[in-house]
Amino acid sequence: METLIRDARVLVVEDNPDLAFGLRNNLEIEGYEVDVAESGPGGLERAREGNPDLVILDLMLPGFDGYRVLRALREDGLGMPVLILTARGEEADKVRGFRLGADDYVTKPFGVLELLARVEALLRRSPKHRAENGAAVHERFGDVDVDISARAVHRDGQAVSLTPMEFDLLLALLRRRGAVASRLDLMKEVWGYHASVVSRTVDTHVAELRRKLEDDPAMPRHILTVRKAGYRLQT
């Protein structure tokens, strides 16, 4: 574990006491400081007051659900990475979570090592923990301006809110200068873990980037699909 993220504070919002205990125990073994909330209102209050470095958020919660917690956090301007933890596996549920500002998800039942790898990857890429060196570097395509050092994106002069993972996905495409990136390469580079079967995670995030940055997401001019290969960015 890198020193950069060893002391990170993680909020677990989970109403199953056994699962919450297991998550706390495993995260603390890895060196994280962990807080636990057992309801939607409690999780939202802890996140607002404590401003943790990362939130692990169950969707099915008493009081109100995780979607409402996530929406409120983003509306409050809190940009910490959020990892959705859910028994729901439907594509529509995942897309809804990403559109509300989630950065990644794990579907129950899950492996502890996979969860820890995703937590580490999210923390490593979060604005708070990512070291930025040197002068501002800008990239541009169409009417989109990307300030890499500030991790800020503007479209036609207007700020565009990207999650940390959406920004890193955009950066991975930009760095290839038009070359094709496979889904597996993007998953390894952006999410920081390997997968024997490439999930729809990359495709869903690409769809969100198109929705935010393209004039017509259904007919993209810049973030292009290369059939049976992956994606590339046309500047």
N, C-alpha and C positions, 0 to 999 in steps of 0.2 A: 504493500500500500504506500502510495506516495505521501510524503509529509504534507504536501499541499492540501490534501483532503482528509488527512487522518482525524483531525479534530472537528470535522464538519458536524453540524447539528441536523438531525433528521427527525421529522414529525411523522409518526405513524397514526393514521386515522382509520381505525378498524374496530368493529364492535364485537368480533369473536375473541373472547379473552384468551383462549388457547393460542390462536394464531398470532394475536398481538404480542403475547409473551414470547413466542418463538421468534418473531421478527425482532423484537427488542433484544433478546439474548444474542442472536446471530450478528446483529448490527453492532452491538456493544463489543463483542469479541473482536470485530474488525477495527475497533477504535473510534467508532462514531458515538457522539452524544445523542441519546434518543429520548424523545418525549412521545407519549401516547395519548390519544383522545378516542373516545368510544362512541361519538355521535357526530352528526353533521354540524350542528351548532357549536359543539365543543371543539371540533377540529378547526372550524373557521376562526373561533376566538383565539385558540392557541397559535394559529398561523399568523393572525394579525398582530398579536402581542409579542410573539417570539421571533417572527421573521426568520424561520429556519432556512438552512441552506438547501433542503430538499424535502418534499412532502410525498409520502407513500399513501395513496388515497383509495380506500375502498369505495365502490359505487353504491352498494346497498347499505345504507346507514339509517339509524333511527333519527328522528327529528326532521331532517331533510337529506336528500341523497347527495352523493359525491359530485354529480354534475352541478348542483346548485353551489356547493362549496367552491368548486373550480371556477365557475363563472364569477362568483363574488371576489375571489382572490385576484383574478385578472382585471376585473373592473376597478379594484382598489389600487391597481398598478403594481401588485406584487409579482415579480417575475422569476421567483425561484422555480427550478425544475419540479414538475409534478409527474410522478409515476403512478398510473392508474392500476389498481389491484382489483380484479373483478372475476366473478364466475361467469360473466357474460362473454360469449365468444362471437356474437354476431357482428358482422362487418359494420352495420349501421351504428352500433353502440360505440365501436372504436372510432369511427369517423366523427361522431358527435363529440367524443372526448377530445380528439385532436382539434376540432374546430373551436372548442371552448378554451384551448390553450394547453392541453396535456402534452407532455414531451415523449412519453413512452407508456407501454402497458404490459402487464403480465396477467395471463389468464390462469385462474385456479383450476386444478392443482398445478403448482409450479415447483421447480427445483430451487433450493436455497442458493446454490452456486450461480445459477442463472440470474436470480434476483440481485445478488450482490454484485455481479458483473455489470448489470444495467445501472445499479445505483452508482457504482464507481464511474462508469462512463458518463452519466449525466452530470455528476459533480465535477468531473475533470473538464467538461465543456461549458459549465455554467459561467456567466459573466463574472460572478463574484470570485471564482477560484481560478479563472484562466488568466495567466500572466499576459499582459500586452506590452510589447516592446517596440521602441522606435516611433517615428513620425506616422501620422495617419496615412493609410494607404487606401485609395479609392479604386473601385472597379465600376464599370458602367456598361449596361446593355439596354438598348431601347431607351425608355424614359425612366429606367431604374438606376439609382446610384447606391453603391454599397460601400460604406465606410468600414473597412475591415478592422482597424484598430479599435474603433468605438463600438463595433458590432451593431451598427445602425443602418437601416435601409430606408431610402426615400423613393417614392414613385411620383414623377411629375411634381416634385417639390414637397409632397406630403409624406409624413412619416408613416411607415408601414410596420405594424407590430408583428414580429416573428418570434416564435418560441426558440429557445437555444438550439434544439435539434433541427428546426427548419432553417435557421441561419447556417448551421454547420453543413447541412445538405446543400444549400445554395453555394456555400464556399467550396465544397468538394467539387461541384460541377464547374464553378468558375475557374478553379485551379487547373482544370484539364484543358482549358483553352479550346473547347469545341470537340475534344476527343470523347469517345463513348465511355461511360462508366457502367459496368454491370451492376445489377441489383445486389449481388453478393459483395462486390467491392465496396459499394456505398454502405452496406450494412456493417461491414468490418470497420470502415474508416470513420463513419459518423456515429454509429451506435456502440462501437468498441467491443463487439462480441461476434463469435462465429455461430452459424446456424447451418445444420445439415440440410434443412429445407428452408428456402428463402420465404419469409412470410410476406404479407401484404403491407407491412409497415412502411417500406420504402415507397410503394405506390401511393399509399394514403398521404404521406407527407408531400410527395410530388404534386398530388392533386391540390393540396392546400397551398403550396407555393404558386401554382398556376392560378388558383382562385384569387390570390392576393396580388399577383404581379403581372398577370397577362390581361390584355384587353378583352379577349374572349377565351376563357379557360378551355372551352370545348375545341377550339382551333388555335392552339398555342403557336406563337411565333418564335419564342425563345427557348423554353424548356421542352425539349422535343423527345419523343419516344423513338427509339431505334428498335424495330421489331426483332424479337428473339435475342436482343443484345443488352438493352438497358436504356440509359438516358444520356443526352448531351445538351449542352447549353449553346445556343446560337446567338452570338452577340450582334 
